[in-house]
């Protein structure tokens, strides 16, 4: 059973060429910077883009995103999994990213899907409500999810949705979460779901739902300050992504800082391993 590497890219907020987010952030430059890093980092089994892929749902934004992501995914041998966020628009998302024929899918139909990657099942739930920031999963989606989970997957299930099913200590973030997360908890309790992967809050956070780890990945656009001055909400420059290693049946998630910064040191992997082994061989007196 070989190890797998999944990369989560979330909240890319891509805008049409020449436009900056909040007149400040070049989200496309952030994305291409991360994609260049991934090119240099070796094979990836799946790229999961977990919502708010464009900032306004414009078709041109989706085409720009896809043209950047998919050639790199092909180089890495990675499946690409696109997930709806509240800034996304269902019709354009379906046409531009999922190759739906225009008019073939009703706008009220969520973009839920299942993708198998070397025995790992990735289930995507569209938690968006058109025109709203909050997240909702309807009864039909939860029934469908329960049916999928009746059959265990060889490597377990990675469940992906945009809206975190967790409470938050920040009032603004609390308004962005999934409504009635207990309903989702009832469906996934005791199943082979090993990790719930989310975005949306622009803060790297973790918790549990039904005893299952929940990971809110760092955003590619910008980040919210998790410890702002009293009575303030602050967004700051900075971006990152998540590396998810599936080692046997274990999931290990790492936040990867992508904001350019000076290196403290850089050594070959063999040299670093040799140094650490040398330290372990020293007798403690």
Secondary structure, DSSP 8 states (H G I E B T S, - for coil): ---EEEEEEB---B-STT--BTTTB-HHHHHHHHHHHHHTT---SEEEEES--BSS--HHHHHHHHHHHHHHHHHHT-EEEEE--TTS-HHHHHHHHS---TTSS-TTS---EEEEETTEEEEE-----TT-SSB---HHHHHHHHHHHTS--TT-EEEE-SS-SS--SSHHHHTTSBTTHHHHHHHHTTSSEEEEEE-SSSS-EEEEETTEEEEE--BSS-EE-TT-STT---EES--EEEEEEEETTEEEEEEEE-S----S----HHHHHHHHHHHHHS---
